[in-house]
């Protein structure tokens, strides 16, 4: 594998040019790699080298797409990002685009973006040709991360050869943030991809597994209501620097569809691994108000205030 530093010399356009050519017919089954990655605070070059290797490993295992963690450049809420974050496109996103093109695989990854004097907790979806198809800024920011990132203001779903894909980030999939996933599903998403950095106190071990219902439940709500597949990959390793210093990212990446949990990563801070899962492409014929009719048939209530 060529050095990451050679990739940083090659620049990529911000977004794929608009094409009038029809998309290829989507595949019936999509092989997705959940790239559970060690992310070191303030070490973007080392983190990107590992991301590059994970992309290569996913391609070698026949994956159509690999999903990587949240803010994999500097790590979540690491103070160095306040002064060192780069724009997108920029050297870090360019390196990921080069790897996607080199291995002919789609990549979804979390990065920190510097834009108009602010930092954003961003996620990008890259085509197998190395073009950025969409960029997203995290909306449901934890209070502790608000000094580090500005709130995102847009949602988008894109047509790809693998199906319609929507992107969000980590806590956007909390139960109280689930309106974001509802909106992506309303926009036609068949797959919702979420780079994440799930963290716990250093004393928590896999026997405690506090994230089972915290993540499985909201993913399952979206999956069963709309027949979408929801996938999230999280980083691993101890957190150094920032408000969560001393805590740890613990893996446990998830792939959920209407049938249940299809794949789950190992739950511990050392579990750097690639989890490969074959996800059937969801069939989603309803659009617009037909989605509301479908939800009513499933017993969903639009006219009740929370208790």
C-alpha positions, 0 to 999 in steps of 0.5 A: 500500500502506498504511503498516505502522504502521497495521497495528500498531494492529489486533490479531489473535487468537493462533489461529484458532477451532476450526470444525466446518465441513468444509474446502474440497476441497484444490486439485490444484496449489498456487502457492507464492511463495518470498519471498527477502527482505533482512533487516536486523539490528535493523530490524523495521519496515523488514523488515516493510515489505519482507515486506508488499510481498513478500506483495502481489507474491506475491498479484499473481502468483496465489500461494496461499501465500507463504513468508518467511524465518526471524526476519524481524523482527530477523534471526537472532541479532541482539542487539536481539531479546534485549530487544525481541522481542514476543509472538505475537500481537503487533504484528509478527504482527498486521501479517503477519495483516493483509497475509494477509487484505488480499491473500487469501493464506496466509503462512508466516513466521519471527519472534522470539517473547517468551514466559514470559520467554524468546525463541523462534525461531518460525514461524507459518502464517497463513490467507488470512483473517488467522488464525494456524493454527499456531505452531512453535518451532525445535528443532534450534538451532545452538550459536551461537544457543542464547544467543538462543533456547530450544528448542521442544517441539512439532510440529504439522500442520494441515489447510488448503484447500491440503492438510496443512501442517507447519512447521519452521525452517532447521536442523531440516532438517539431516541430523542433525535430519531426525527432525523432518521424519520426524515431520511426515511421519508426522503426515500433512504433504503440505507441509513449510514452513521459514523459513530464514536460510542463511549463509556466510562473506563470501568465498563466492560463487555459484561455490562454492555450498556449499549444494547437497547440504547442503539438497537432500539432506535435502529429497530424502530426505524427499520421496522417502521420504514423497512430501512437498514440502519448501520453504524460503525464506531471507533475503539480505544481510550480517549486522550484529551478533551472533555471525555478524557479517560473514557473509552470507545468500545466498538459494538458496531451495528447493522439492523434491518426489519428482520433484526440485528444482522451484524454486531462488532465486538464490545471492548476498547481493543476490538479493532476489526472489520465486520462484514455483513450482506444486507438485502436491499430494502424494498420501499415502494411507498412515497410521500403521503403513502408513507403516512398511510403505511405507518397508520396501518402499522399502528403509528399515531400522529395525533398524540402528544408525549405522556 
